[in-house]
Amino acid sequence: VGSALFSQGELFPNLELGRLLINGTSADNYAAAAVRSRENLSWQVWAQRLNLFLNYVERLLSPELIIIGGGISSEYKIFFPQLKIEADLLPAYFFNQAGIVGAACFAAEKSHT
């Protein structure tokens, strides 16, 4: 479960929410999209796991917005309706390419300051 946290337009460095413990294991091993495939979970079961993780993130950080990226984001119409969170929820605009596009934009911006 890759993650990035921005506050007032600034990236919070070295954050890895995938290391949070959920049901005795890391979120990476519990709610990542790869786990859905590896464990052959239904969309409903996997969405319940993801929802548990997102609720945990909300309790810790109270985000206004959560953006889901990565390969799974192109399937957002399947699992978003099953997620019950307080924050606004969006799929990443560039879906699976969102991380690399965001990193490139961030690097370009930093190189000009």
N, C-alpha and C positions, 0 to 999 in steps of 0.2 A: 504494500500500500504506500506508494510514493506520495510525498506530500510537500507542500510549500505553504508558508504562512506570510501574508503581507499585512502590514498595519500602516495606515496612512501613506500607502504607496511604497513603503520600504519592505524589502525582503528580510524576514527574520532568519538569520543563518543557522545552519546545522540542525534543523528540525527534522525529526523522523518519527511521524505519528504511527508508522507501521510497527514500531517497537512497543507500543502500548499493549498491556496485557488484557486479553479478553477471554474469559472462561479458562484461565490458566495457561494460555498460549499467546504468542504475539499476534497482533492484528494481521500481520503478513501471513501467518499460518492459519488464520481463521476466516478472514473476510476478503482476501485478495481475489481478483478475478481468476488468477491461476488456480486457486483452490477450488473454485466452482468447476473448472474443467477437470482438474486432477481427481477430485472426489465425486465427479459426475453428479453434482448437486442440481436440483431443479432451480429455475429462476426464482421461484417463491422462497425456497429454503435459503438460497444464497442472499437474496434481498433482505431476509430477516437478519442474517449475520451482518450484512453491510449496515443495516439500520441500527443494530446494536452498537457497532463501531461509531457511526456518525452521531448517535445520541451521546456517547462517551465524549467525543470531540466537542460537542456542543456544551456539555457540562463543564469541560475544562477551559474552553476558550470563548464561548459565546459569540461565534462568528455571525456576521450579518449575511454572508454568502458562502456557499460551498460550491465549487466547480469540480465536476467529475471529468477527468481526462483519461488518457490511455485507450487501449484497444476496446475496452468495455464500453466506453462512452458512446460509441456508434450504435449501441443497443439500448440507449437510455429510454426509449419509448416502452421497452419491455419491463424494466425494473423501477423506473422513477415513480410510477403510480403506487408502488408498494412501500415506498419510503415515507416515513412519518417523522419529519424533523421540523424544527422551528425556523431555521435559517432558510433564506432563498436558496434554491437548488437549480443549477444549470449544467448542461453538458458543455465541455470545452468547445470553443468555436472551431478549433482545428482538430478536434477529436484525438486520435492517436498521435498526431504530430504536435499536439499542444505543448508538451514539455520541451521539445527541442526548439520550437518556435519561440516560446517564452524565454528560454535560456539564451538564445541568440539575440533577442531584443534586449534582454537585460545586459548582456555583455557589450552590445553595441552602445547602449546608453552609458554604461560605466566608462567605456573607452573615450567618450567625448566629454567627460567631466573632469 
